[in-house]
């Protein structure tokens, strides 16, 4: 009887460990979102597989007009032009921007793209900016390394990097405003699709030539 109970205990422990490992798997799939700045709306797609992210910029006609391949392990960014069949390395010469922010994590919740999101408000009176993020938690471990590798200067990215405990979450909605309430930009996720991504998506297509700056 003891042997049987011991076997059941070991089986239960194995199942618990397996379930925990499964739950902790990093996100892999596609995130589609729009960026609105004034009257201009641009559509993007993130393809995520481990430490590699493919960023596509989509035209109003639904065509891919620009691609960036990001490797957060090697901290490299490669830009690809499907129209010209060219690619080039993107150097990162910008110093990281550090700003003083006030962070308020609230208990407010909103359903966005199938996720229950929590409201974070990040303010910087010195920069005349307030950004409201609605964040979802789903082992989005790629996002902070992505922001660090891209090292963009826009406030949506810079402010998010200043928030403590920002790992593993993704802003499904980010609304950037001046301190007087005037909206500056908006990032909004429209669809999230989990699934295994093909390695070829994160490689330079065959037949593309490298663009060399003179």
Number of C-alpha atoms within 10 A of each C-alpha: 6 7 8 9 10 11 12 12 12 12 12 12 12 12 12 12 12 12 11 11 10 10 11 11 13 17 20 20 17 21 19 19 18 18 17 16 14 10 6 8 14 14 20 18 22 18 23 27 21 16 17 21 25 21 21 20 18 17 14 11 6 9 11 17 14 16 19 22 24 24 20 21 12 10 14 16 21 17 19 24 16 15 9 9 15 17 21 17 15 14 10 13 7 10 9 11 14 10 14 13 19 14 19 13 13 10 9 10 14 15 12 19 18 10 15 14 23 19 19 20 19 21 21 17 12 10 13 11 22 27 25 22 25 24 23 24 17 15 17 19 20 22 21 19 18 19 15 15 18 20 17 16 13 10 17 22 16 18 23 23 19 17 17 8 8 17 16 17 19 23 25 27 24 24 19 23 18 17 16 9 10 11 17 15 21 20 21 20 20 16 14 18 13 12 13 13 15 11 9 8 15 19 12 19 14 7 8 14 14 13 14 9 5 3
